[in-house]
């Protein structure tokens, strides 16, 4: 018996294998075209035209066969045509049958490939989204800080105006025929100094010698007796509050008020 000829790698593939491969490729082209038409509603070029996109890449070969199959099966319908010289450009859109066809014939491998592409697109988009969100938050924080700073500045200005108005109001004490600053000319300066000291220091009431020295810078002719009489008047009308002290380094500045020897002043 003669031996069978050895297999040869250059032998042509059986016709059945070639037909099966062509059919699979045509099916892939058909599904790809239908997916594009379904993904973006509206009309599309049936074939790619130069650099302009189309559902099918070529007017020849398996691409043309897949396009013809889609039209014959009613998966795509022609919307309009454009004539450019000898070339006719067809515009089509997906029909309701296209969705059912894709759902029935799409392979698990194709679905997984699309899912992978979708996941990769999402993965690539996350850093950009994070950067954009960080930029938006930074801008929001900047605008919030700017507005809050402006508001606080405005409140400080109003507070200063209110404080000044209160000081002016205090210059006219109840029951007096004339403002306090006419009875005690240096009263506004004394009240302002006590307010500033209270705002900038936690040392408590101001010793009367310190208040006297501060007033002497603006009123060089002020003497201790006039100073003592003035602080007593301001205490009587409750513009200031005199307080005693256990330690009096300079007792000559002390003032007798409410039956006590007072050595400090506050607001």
Secondary structure, 3 states (H helix, E strand, C coil): CCCCCCCCCCCCCCHHHHHHHHHHHHHHHHHHHHHHHHHCCCCEECECECCECCCECCCCHHHHHHHHHHHHCCCEEEEEEEEECCEEEEEEEECHHHHHHHHHHCCHHHHHHHHHHHHHHHHHHHHHHHHHHHHHHHHHHHHHHHHHHHHHHHHHHHHHHHHHHHHHHHCCCCCCCCCHHHHCCCHHHHHHHHHHHHHHCCCCCEEHHHHHHHHHCCCCCCCHHHHHHHHHHHHHCCCCEEEECCCCCCHHHCEEECCEEEEEEEC
